[in-house]
Amino acid sequence: MSSLARQNRLENRSETALVWAVFAAVFCFVLYPIIALFYHSLWTPDGPGLAGALKILKSSRKLLQNSVLNGLLTSLISSLMSLIVGLFVALSSPRLSRALKLFLMLTMISPPFVSSLSYIQLFGRRGLISYRLLGLSLNPYGLWGVVLMQALSYLSLHALLISTAVASIDPAIINSARDLGASTGEIVRDLILGQLKAPLAIVALLNFMKSLADFSTPTIIGGKFSTLATESYLNMVAYGDIGKAAVLNILIFLPSILVYLVYRKYSAGQSRQASQQAPVSYRRKGLLYRFLAAFTALFLGALTLQYLALILEAFIQRSRGKISLTLAHFSAASTHLSGAMLRSVLYSLIAASIGAALGLLIGYVVQLRKSRLGNYLDLLSSLPYVLPGSFFGIAYIYAFRSPPLKLTGSALIVILNVLFKQLPFTAKVGIDAVRAIDPAIFNSIRDLGGSRLRLLSDGIFPLAKESFFVSFANSFSSTMTTVGSILFLVYPGQKLATIVLFDLIQSGKYSVGSALALWIMLLTVAVNAGCFLLLRHGQKSRSESALSRAEKVGGINYVPRLD
């Protein structure tokens, strides 16, 4: 056997080992914790057991009603607002549309409770608008405060999803309607809305699932209104009852998994329809267009006011009825951090880098290694999407609190948790990235005798830099701003910045919390921008680079099975 043949044989074995290692990692850190949570909370003596679980579920009927009501109202309001804003973004001129998308993406880089913090500052009992401007002393807490803040928090992402769905509609359909004299309002009413049934269903389901799992917003502004998520948080943090917290999370998980199955059905149909299309020039006039523009301006104004309130609160100090500018809140925020910010950045960089690479590996297995293993891997990598953050955190405690994988109390369990919590997004990006690569690239590597490992090193990774950046940026931003899944895993001496921020808000230190929130958002934007510029600076002709490297490989014949 020639040296080249032996080398390729060794590379193929390495590739096989790598594929099985990816599957083992996903099984160990996604499915195993879920099994551990159900097993330890329902069937072992140290948990409530089935009888105890049924008793907890029976006593939680009111909490379930509150959670479902909150989810339905949030889903209805946020979906409607997302539709309006998304339509306007899609109908706007290319320059305005790009500006709106950039603004919406920037508003997504913030901790999940910034909206609640700004809401209290603006409309609380001593709010800037309600009390100081209007002289009112309003009670901002309760169901409607939670619904409005959740709807506003979810709107940016879902408006982008709607605008993308509109952009994927075949331009020939729109142009034909325009040629027949249809107005913009008629096009939206008769054509576009009919094409948005699946995307709207996806947005509504996403809103419902997120609302069920959210405990931070009801905890901060819910007042006497409590949900399953908030009760689970209190039982875990305040009472130390991990068994009851686990059962309550199971109760959140069950409706979420049903909703998720419906979501998978709609999203699968939508992904088959979506395609890259040239932009369409709409007539930007008419009553409907003016309504969309007015509502979007109102929404953008509300978001701008929210962040202005945050900035203002971070820089002002109230003393004896007078307001003055100060930097004292930033100094106070730095004393609360005690290394938490550096720890957050380090954990986020590690989780985002490994997660982005893992997503591409999953894309390779699913798209090029057409097998049952790829199907199972695709399903398992999607599971964290439906899991509430607190569910995933408690599951990790049950799974990794004892040998042979005793990870509790370490930095590794936090990094693994945030890495695999973001796996659904990174895997989806990786699968789409591999699907988008020209099959001729893989055929060239194969024709030149490349091994299966060369498909990764010379085909996928050089050609998926943009997808890698998308996964990295999303994972880094999500890790920097997350709190739900890691709240129960971080020891007091190892807190992350978002947990420090959550503690500050709960203790009523809103000004210091505002300063810390600004630090988190600015640092997140800076790291993402630096990574983007670095990739752009080092980017070369990707196809030529991959093909030139492919000329140097040799080995056995391998034909990838492509869609």
N, C-alpha and C positions, 0 to 999 in steps of 0.2 A: 504494500500500500504506500502511495506517495505521501510526502510530507504535507502537501496541500490537502489531500483527502483526509489525513489524520487530523489536521487542524480544523477542517470543516466538521468532522465528526465530533470533535471535542466541543466546538461552538454550538452544534445542535444539541448536545447533551446539556450544555450550560443554559441554552434557551429553554429547554424542557424543565430544568430545575428552577429557572427563574419564573416560568409560568405557574408551576405548582406552588412556588413560594408566595406569589401574588394571591393565588386562591386561598392558601392557608392563612395568610395575613387577614384577608377580608373575612374569612370564616371565623377566625379567632377573635377579631376585634369588632365584628358587627353582629354575627348571629349568636355566637357563644354568650356574650353579655345578656342578650334578650332571653335566651334559654335560662341563664342563671337567675335572672330577676324573677321569672315566673316560678322556677323551681324553688328557690329559697323563700319566696314570699307566700307560696301556696301549699307546699308539700313537705317542708322541713320543720322540725320543732322550734327552731329559733325565729320562725316567721308567724304571721297570724294564722296560717292554715286555711283550708277551704271554709270551715265554719266561721272563723274570724273574718275572713275576707267577705263572706256573704253578709255578715253583720255590719261591716264597715260600708259596704255598698248600699245596704238598706238605709243606713243613717245618712247617706250622702245624696239622697234623692234631690233635695233642694239645691245642693251645689251643682249637681248635674243639670238641673233645669236652668240655673243661672248661666252655666257655661254654654249650654246650647242656645239660649236666648241671646247671650252676648255674641256668640259666633254667627248666628243668623243675621242679627242687626248689622254687625261689622261687615259681614260678607255682602249684604245687600247695598249698604251705603258706599263701601269702598269700591265695589265692582262698578256701580253706576258712575262714581266719580272717575275711576280709572278709564272707563269707556269714553267719557267726555274729553278728558285730557289727552288720552291716547289718540282719539280721532283728530283733535286739533293738531297734535304733533305731526301726524301723518299727512294732514291736508296742508300744512304750512309750506312756505317756500323752503328750498334746501338749506339756505343759510340759517333761517330761523329755526328750522327743525333740528339742525345740528346743535344750535345753541341751547334749545330746550332739552335735548337729550343729555347734553353735558351737565346742565343744571340738575336734572333729575338724578343722574348718576352720582353727582357730588352730594346730594342730599341723602343718598343711601349709605354714605360713609359716616355713620354716627352711631353711638350706643343706642340700644333699643328704647331707653327711657328718657332720651333727650326731649322728645315731644311732650312727655308728661312734666318734665322739669320746666319747660317753657310755658306750658299751660298753667301751671301753678303761679309762675312769675307774672303772667299776664292777667289771669282771671281768678286768682285765688282771693282769699279774704283780704289780703293786702296787695293785690295785684296792681301792676302798673296801669292797666286799662280800667279794670273793674272798680278799684278803690281810689287810686290817685287821679285818674282822669274823669271817671263818672261818679265817684263818691259812693259807690255801692259796696256792700260787704256780702259777696255771693259765696255759696257753698259749691266749690267746684268738684266735689267728690261724688261718686256714685256710678250707676250703670252708664248714663249717657256720656259722662266724662271719659270713661274707659272706651266706649264704642267710638267716640269721635277721635280720640288719640290713636287708637289702633287703626282706624280707617285712614287717618292721615299718614301714619307711619308706613303702611303697606302700599300706599298709592303710587309712589314713584316707580317702584319696580314693575307693578302691574300695568301702569300706563305705558311703560316701555314695551311690555309684552304685547299690548293691544296695538301700538303703533307698528311694531314689527309684523304682526299678523296682517295689518292693512297693507303694508308694503309688499307682502308676499302674494297678494291677489294679482291674477294675470292682468297686465296693463291693457291687453286687447279688449277685455270686457269693459273696462272703464272708458277707454277711448271710443269704443263703439257707442256707448251711451252718450258720450259728449257729442259725437258726430250727429246723433239723432236729436240733439237739442236739449238733452237732460241737464237740469241745473245741478249745482253741487248738493243741494238738499235732497233732490230726487235720487242722485247717485248714492248718497249715504243711506237713505231710507230704503231704497229698492234693491240695491246691489251689495253695498259694503256690510250692512247689518246682517244680511242673510249669510254672508261668509264668515261672520264673527261668532256664530253660535258655539263652536268648539272652543275658541280662545276665551270667550266670556265664561263658559262653564269651567274652564281651567282656572281662571282668575277667581271665580266665586269659591271654588273648592279650596284653592290655596289660602284665600282669606279665612275661610272657616277653620282649616287645620291650624293656621298660625294663631288664630284667636283662641282656640281651645288650649294650645300649649303655652300661651303667654301668661306668665305669672308676675312679671315686673310691673307692667302697667296697672293691673288691678291692685297690686300691693301698694303702689305709690298713690294712686288717686281713686282707688275703689271705695275707700271709706268702709261703710258697713256692708257694701256689696262684695261678696266673696265668691270665688269660683273653685273648681277642682284643682286648678293649677296653684292658686294662692294657698289653699288649704294644705296641699302637698308640700309646698315650700315651708309653711309654718311648722308642720309636723316634723320636717327634717331638720330645720335650723333651730327653731325655738324649743321644741319638745323632744327632739332626738329620737323620734319614733320612726325609724326607717321602714319598718314593716307596714305601717299604715300609709306612709308616703308612697311606698311601692304599689300598694293596692289602688290608691287613688290615681296613680299614673297609669295603671293598667286600665282603669275606667276611662281615662282620657284616650288611651291607645286604641281601644276597641272601636269607637266611632271613627277615629282618625284612619284606621286601616280600611274600613269600609269606604270612606270618602276617597282614600288613596286609590283603591281599586277602580273606582269610577274615573278618577283623574288619569290613571294609566290608560284607560280606554280612550278617553278624549285626546290625551296628548299623543298617543300613538297615531291616531287618525290625523291629527294636526301636523305631525312631523312628516307624514307622507305627502301632505299637500304643500308644505312650505317649500319655496324655491326662491332663488335670487332673481329679482326682476329689476328692470330699469325704472327709475322714478316716474311718476305720472304728474303732469301739471294740471292742477285743479283750478277751477274758477273760484277765487277766494272772495266770494260775496254771497249775499242772501241772508235770510233770517237765521237759518240754522248755523251757518258759519259764524255769524256775529254772536250767537248764543254760546257756541263752543269757545270762541275767543274771549268772551266776557267771563265765562266760568273758569277758564284756564288762567286768566289774569288774576281772578280772585284767589284761586288755589296757589298760584305762584306768590301772590302777595302774602297769603297766610304762612307759607313756608319761609318767605323772607322775613316776615315779622317774627316768626319762631326763632330763627337764628340770630336776628338782631337783638331780641330779648335775651338770648343766651350770652351774646357778646357784651351787651350792656350790663347784665348782672355780674359778669366777671370783672368789669372795670369800675364799678361804682361802689360807694360805701355810704350807708345811711347813718346819720348821727344827729339826734335831736331835731328830727324833721327836715334836715338838710341832706342834700346829695352831693358827693364830691367824687372825683376820679381817683383811683388808687390802683396800685399793683400788689397790694397786700394779699389779695386772694390767690394770686399765682405763687407767692412765697409760701402761703399756708398750704396750698395744694402740693408743693414740692416736699414739704415736711411729712405729708400723709403718704407719699408714694413709697419712700424707703426702699428703692430698688424695684418697685412694682412695674414701672414703665419700661425699664431695661429688660426685665423678665418678660413682659408682654411682647416686646419687639423680638426678642430672641426666640421665644416659643412660636410666635407667628411666622417668622422667617423659616424656621425648621419645618413646621407643619405645612406651610404653603409650598415650599420647594419639593418636599417629598410627595405631598399630595398631588401636585401638578404632574410630576414624573409618573406616579402611580396611575393617574388618570390616562396617560398615554399608553401605559402598559396594558391597562384594561381594554382600551380601544383596540390595541393590537390583537389581544386574545379574542375579543368579540367579533372583530371584522375580518381578520385574516386566518384565525384558527377556528373555523366554523365547526363547532362541536358542542356537545351538551355542557362541557365545562364552561364554555363561553356564555351559554344561556344562563347557567346557574350563577356565574360571576356577575352578569348583567343584573339579574334579579337581586342578588345579595347587596351589590353596591348601591342599589336604589333604596334599600330598606331604611337607612338613617333619615331619609327625607321625611318619612311619616312619623318618626319618633319624636315626641316632645323632648326638649332639651333636658328637663329634669329627669325624665324617664331614662335617657341615655346616660346621664351622670350617675344615677342610682344603680343602673345596670352594671356600670363599671366597678362600683364599690362591691357589689355582690360577686362579680366575676373575678376580681383581682385583689381580694383582701386576704387570700391565703395561698400557700404554695400549691402547685409549682410556679404559678405566675403571680407572685405577690408584688404588686406595683403601687398599692395605696401609700400615700405620703411622699411619693417621688415626683419629680418633674416629668418623667416619662409617661405616666398615666394621663397627665393633663395634655401633653402633646399628642399622644395617640388618640385621645378622646376628640379633640378639635379636628385632628387630621381626618378621622373616619366619619365625623359628623358632617364634614364638607364633601365627603366622597361622592354623593349623588351628582353634584354639580361638576366636579373634576372628571368623573367617569363619563358623564354626558358630553363634556367638551372633548375629551380624549377620543370617544367613539366617533363623534362628528368630524374631528380632525383627521382621523385615519380614513374615514369614508370619503373625505374631500380630496385626498391625495390621488393624483392621476395613476391609475393602475399600470400605466406604461413604466413608471418608475420602479415598481416592484418587479415587473416583468424583465426590465433591464438588469436588475440585480440578479434575478434568477437565471437569465440567459448567460450572464457572465460567471455563473457558478457560485453565486453567493449563498451562504448558509442562512438558516432561519434567523440567527442572531444578527446577521447583516441587514435584514429587513428593518430591524429596530435601529441599529447604530447608523446605517447609511441611508435609510429610507424615511423612517418616521421622525426620529428626533431632529434631524436637520431641517425638515420641512414643516415642523409644527411649532415653530418659535412663537408665532402669534397666539396660537391656542395655549401654549405653555404660559404665556404672559397673562392671558385671560384667566386661566385657572389660578395662577399665582396671585394675581391682584384680588380676585374674589376671596380666595382662602385667607390671604393676609388680612384683608379688611374685615372679614367675618370673624377671624380669631381675635383681632384687636378690639372688636366691639361686642364680642359675645359675653354672656354671663350665665345663661340657663344651664348648659350641660356641665360647666366646670365649677359652678358655685359650690357643689358638695365635694369636689375632689381636691380643692386647694386648701392647704393648711394655713393657719393664721400668719405664720412667718413667711409664707410663699405666695401672698396675694398678687393678683394681676390688677392692672390699672382699672379695668371696668368694675371689678368687685369693690375696689376702694371707692370708686365713684358711686356705686350702688349704696354702699354704707353711708357715704356723706349725704346723699339725698334722703335716705331713710331717717338720718339723725337731724334733718332740717337745715343742714349747712349748704344752702342752695348756691350762694355766691362762690364758695370754694369748689363746689361741684361743677359749676358752670366753667370755672377756670380750667379744671381738670378735663372736662369734656372737650374744651377747645384744644388743649394739648393733644388729646387722643386723636381728634379729627385731623388736625394739622400734620401730625406725625404720620398718620396713615396715608394722607394724600401725598406727602413728600416722598415716602418710600415707594409708593406705586409710581409716581412720576419719575423718580430716579431709575427704577427698574425699566420703565418704558423707554426712557432715553438711552439707557445702556444697551438694550436690545436693538433699538433703531440704529445706534452708532456702529454696532458690530455686525449688522445684517449685511449679507452679501447676496449674490444671486443664488437662491436656494436650490433650484432645480439643477443648475450647472454644477454646483458644489456636490450635490448628491450623486449625480451621474459620473463626475470625475473620480470620486472616491470609489464608486462601484466598479470602475475599471480595474482596480487593484485587488479585488476579492477573487477568490476561487473556491471550488468545492463541489458539493453534490448538487444534483438537480432538485429544485423545490418549486412547486407551482402553488402559489397562494390562491385560496378560493375567495374570490371577491364578489361583492354584490354587482 
